[in-house]
Amino acid sequence: DLKCMASEVHRRVHRGGTTGGVLDNLMALSREFPDLPLQVRTPLIPGVNDGREQLSEIVQFLRSSMLADYELLPYHNWGEGKYRQLGRSYPLAGLEPPDRGR
């Protein structure tokens, strides 16, 4: 998953780290396994990465690096239980998935 290009957004969502690690891993996979089809996904997180500018930055990076298929995913909060089991606070607690009926 590639959630954003901006390291400050990545740190806020993941509570540490930078986007560079994710991008480095994608590029390394692409170099090491050029025939392996990669599926890059962006889960849309309301108020975090759902703006035109953020998505445009991701698409520009993927186009310039020639990485494979790209998919936008609607936000869900299914990971909240996993965080609870690990004894960690969910960084997006209270954020509700968008109403799909709209």
KASULBEL-V51537 format. One record per residue. RES is the residue in one small letter. PHI is phi in whole degrees, 0 to 359 (999 if undefined). BURIAL is + if it has 24 or more other ideal C-beta (glycine too) atoms within 12 Angstrom, else -. Layout:
[[RES | PHI | BURIAL] [RES | PHI | BURIAL]]
This chain:
[[d | 999 | +] [l | 242 | +] [k | 275 | +] [c | 195 | +] [m | 258 | +] [a | 273 | +] [s | 298 | -] [e | 294 | -] [v | 290 | +] [h | 302 | +] [r | 298 | -] [r | 293 | -] [v | 286 | +] [h | 258 | +] [r | 57 | -] [g | 138 | -] [g | 74 | -] [t | 225 | -] [t | 293 | +] [g | 307 | -] [g | 298 | -] [v | 295 | +] [l | 295 | +] [d | 300 | -] [n | 296 | -] [l | 298 | +] [m | 293 | -] [a | 296 | -] [l | 300 | -] [s | 296 | -] [r | 289 | -] [e | 288 | -] [f | 230 | -] [p | 298 | -] [d | 267 | -] [l | 279 | -] [p | 289 | -] [l | 264 | +] [q | 244 | -] [v | 262 | +] [r | 236 | -] [t | 236 | +] [p | 284 | +] [l | 288 | +] [i | 242 | +] [p | 306 | -] [g | 80 | -] [v | 245 | +] [n | 224 | +] [d | 264 | +] [g | 273 | -] [r | 302 | -] [e | 296 | -] [q | 298 | +] [l | 293 | +] [s | 297 | -] [e | 299 | +] [i | 296 | +] [v | 296 | -] [q | 298 | -] [f | 299 | +] [l | 295 | +] [r | 294 | -] [s | 290 | -] [s | 265 | -] [m | 60 | -] [l | 285 | +] [a | 292 | -] [d | 293 | -] [y | 229 | +] [e | 219 | -] [l | 269 | -] [l | 244 | -] [p | 292 | -] [y | 295 | +] [h | 218 | -] [n | 247 | -] [w | 294 | -] [g | 283 | -] [e | 300 | -] [g | 296 | -] [k | 297 | -] [y | 300 | -] [r | 300 | -] [q | 297 | -] [l | 276 | -] [g | 74 | -] [r | 249 | -] [s | 277 | -] [y | 281 | -] [p | 296 | -] [l | 247 | +] [a | 305 | -] [g | 90 | -] [l | 279 | -] [e | 266 | -] [p | 298 | -] [p | 296 | -] [d | 286 | -] [r | 287 | -] [g | 283 | -] [r | 277 | -]]
